[in-house]
Amino acid sequence: MSDKVSFSSATQSIEEISDYYKVTAEALRKYYNTTENSNPIPARFIGLSQNELEKELTERLNELNKNVSLSLLSAIEASLRIDYLNRVYRREKDDLSRVFREIHNKKGNKASLEEDILSSWKKYHPKYKSIFSDIMGALKYRHWLAHGRYWVPKLGRQYDFYSISIIAIRFYQDVPLIN
């Protein structure tokens, strides 16, 4: 059997991630607002037109959106993996926990998020199937972000911070995790 995982305290809540997004987006808007800014204009802005500044701000905000979306999806993954391991370690008696122990006996801490953990949740708790289907769809976006964005993704829908936030809120409000 594999070694027991020591959980870190470095996981982020959706509130922390959302707050980071809001504060950083506001800071970017203030930084790029040269008309109302009482601070000196940054040297890198000299010679740029207002349209060029607005384009650069939009690019920075889009990049922030992608980075924070990745953080939200990583937080969901962490919660699911912690739940998986807690169900194994605590030897819970429900069907899902039993299946997780079987998976753990075969794969240890290397269970596949999609094929093992999410699929088991969908099978043993069909009440949450739509949430887990949404997460599985969003994970395609996460894979694209995490692996360098070198291909054109086929996602089936557009993802951004707000759409992933809605998925995360539904997940954390509805799914009975053991954390």
C-alpha positions as CSV (number, residue, x, y, z in Angstrom):
1,M,0.0,0.0,0.0
2,S,1.2,3.5,-0.7
3,D,2.2,6.0,1.9
4,K,-0.4,8.2,3.5
5,V,-0.5,11.7,2.0
6,S,0.2,14.6,4.4
7,F,-2.2,17.4,3.5
8,S,-0.8,20.9,3.3
9,S,-2.4,24.1,4.5
10,A,-1.7,25.8,1.1
11,T,-5.0,25.0,-0.5
12,Q,-7.1,28.0,-1.5
13,S,-10.8,28.6,-0.9
14,I,-12.9,29.9,-3.7
15,E,-13.4,33.1,-1.6
16,E,-9.6,33.6,-1.5
17,I,-9.3,33.0,-5.3
18,S,-12.2,35.3,-6.0
19,D,-10.9,38.1,-3.8
20,Y,-7.5,37.8,-5.5
21,Y,-9.2,38.1,-8.9
22,K,-11.2,41.2,-7.9
23,V,-8.2,43.0,-6.2
24,T,-5.8,42.3,-9.1
25,A,-8.4,43.3,-11.8
26,E,-9.0,46.5,-9.9
27,A,-5.3,47.2,-9.6
28,L,-4.7,46.6,-13.3
29,R,-7.5,49.0,-14.2
30,K,-6.1,51.7,-12.0
31,Y,-2.6,51.1,-13.3
32,Y,-3.7,51.4,-16.9
33,N,-6.0,54.4,-16.2
34,T,-3.7,57.2,-17.1
35,T,-6.4,59.9,-17.2
36,E,-7.5,59.7,-13.6
37,N,-4.3,58.5,-12.1
38,S,-2.6,61.0,-9.9
39,N,0.6,59.0,-10.0
40,P,3.2,59.7,-12.7
41,I,2.6,57.8,-16.0
42,P,4.7,54.6,-16.1
43,A,7.6,55.0,-18.5
44,R,6.5,51.9,-20.5
45,F,3.2,53.8,-21.4
46,I,5.0,56.8,-23.0
47,G,4.3,56.8,-26.7
48,L,1.3,54.5,-26.5
49,S,-2.1,55.6,-27.8
50,Q,-5.2,55.2,-25.6
51,N,-6.3,52.3,-27.9
52,E,-3.0,50.6,-27.4
53,L,-3.3,51.0,-23.6
54,E,-6.8,49.7,-23.6
55,K,-5.8,46.7,-25.8
56,E,-2.9,45.9,-23.4
57,L,-5.2,46.2,-20.4
58,T,-7.7,43.8,-22.0
59,E,-4.9,41.3,-22.7
60,R,-3.7,41.5,-19.1
61,L,-7.3,41.0,-17.7
62,N,-7.8,38.1,-20.1
63,E,-4.6,36.5,-18.8
64,L,-5.7,37.1,-15.2
65,N,-9.0,35.5,-16.0
66,K,-7.2,32.4,-17.3
67,N,-4.8,32.1,-14.4
68,V,-7.6,32.5,-11.8
69,S,-9.8,30.0,-13.7
70,L,-6.9,27.5,-13.4
71,S,-6.6,28.2,-9.7
72,L,-10.4,27.6,-9.2
73,L,-10.2,24.3,-11.1
74,S,-7.1,23.3,-9.1
75,A,-8.9,24.0,-5.9
76,I,-11.8,21.8,-7.0
77,E,-9.3,19.0,-7.9
78,A,-7.6,19.4,-4.5
79,S,-10.9,19.1,-2.7
80,L,-11.9,16.0,-4.6
81,R,-8.5,14.3,-4.0
82,I,-8.7,15.2,-0.3
83,D,-12.2,13.7,-0.1
84,Y,-11.0,10.6,-1.9
85,L,-8.1,10.1,0.5
86,N,-10.2,10.9,3.6
87,R,-12.8,8.3,2.6
88,V,-10.0,5.8,2.2
89,Y,-8.1,6.7,5.4
90,R,-11.2,6.9,7.6
91,R,-12.6,3.6,6.1
92,E,-16.1,5.2,5.7
93,K,-18.8,2.6,5.1
94,D,-20.8,4.1,2.2
95,D,-20.6,2.6,-1.3
96,L,-18.5,5.5,-2.7
97,S,-15.9,5.1,0.0
98,R,-15.8,1.3,-0.5
99,V,-15.1,1.9,-4.3
100,F,-12.5,4.5,-3.4
101,R,-10.7,1.9,-1.2
102,E,-10.7,-0.6,-4.1
103,I,-9.3,2.1,-6.4
104,H,-6.7,3.0,-3.7
105,N,-5.7,-0.7,-3.3
106,K,-4.9,-0.7,-7.1
107,K,-3.6,2.8,-7.7
108,G,-2.8,4.2,-4.4
109,N,-2.5,8.0,-4.4
110,K,-2.4,8.0,-8.2
111,A,-6.1,7.7,-8.9
112,S,-7.3,9.4,-12.0
113,L,-9.4,12.4,-11.2
114,E,-11.7,11.9,-14.2
115,E,-11.7,8.1,-14.7
116,D,-11.7,7.1,-11.1
117,I,-12.8,9.9,-8.7
118,L,-15.4,11.8,-10.8
119,S,-16.8,8.8,-12.5
120,S,-17.3,7.1,-9.2
121,W,-19.1,10.2,-7.8
122,K,-21.4,10.2,-10.8
123,K,-22.2,6.5,-10.5
124,Y,-22.8,6.4,-6.7
125,H,-24.3,9.9,-6.3
126,P,-26.3,10.5,-9.5
127,K,-28.0,13.4,-7.8
128,Y,-24.8,15.4,-8.4
129,K,-24.2,14.1,-12.0
130,S,-24.7,17.5,-13.6
131,I,-22.2,19.2,-11.3
132,F,-19.6,16.5,-12.1
133,S,-20.3,16.6,-15.8
134,D,-19.8,20.4,-15.7
135,I,-16.5,19.9,-13.8
136,M,-15.4,17.3,-16.3
137,G,-16.1,19.7,-19.2
138,A,-14.2,22.5,-17.4
139,L,-11.2,20.2,-16.8
140,K,-10.7,20.1,-20.6
141,Y,-10.2,23.9,-20.3
142,R,-7.9,23.3,-17.3
143,H,-5.8,20.8,-19.3
144,W,-5.5,23.3,-22.1
145,L,-4.3,26.1,-19.7
146,A,-2.0,23.8,-17.7
147,H,-0.3,22.3,-20.8
148,G,0.7,25.5,-22.5
149,R,-2.3,26.3,-24.8
150,Y,-0.5,25.0,-27.9
151,W,-3.6,23.4,-29.5
152,V,-7.0,24.8,-30.4
153,P,-9.3,23.4,-27.6
154,K,-12.6,21.7,-28.4
155,L,-14.5,22.6,-25.3
156,G,-18.1,22.6,-26.2
157,R,-18.6,25.9,-24.5
158,Q,-16.7,29.0,-23.4
159,Y,-15.1,29.0,-20.0
160,D,-14.0,32.0,-17.9
161,F,-13.6,33.0,-14.3
162,Y,-17.3,33.6,-13.9
163,S,-18.6,30.4,-15.5
164,I,-16.0,28.3,-13.5
165,S,-17.0,30.3,-10.3
166,I,-20.6,29.2,-10.8
167,I,-19.5,25.5,-11.2
168,A,-17.3,25.9,-8.1
169,I,-20.0,27.5,-6.0
170,R,-22.5,24.7,-6.9
171,F,-19.8,22.1,-6.2
172,Y,-18.9,23.4,-2.7
173,Q,-22.5,24.1,-1.7
174,D,-24.1,20.8,-2.9
175,V,-21.5,18.0,-2.8
176,P,-21.0,16.3,0.6
177,L,-17.2,16.2,0.8
178,I,-15.3,14.7,3.7
179,N,-12.5,17.2,4.4
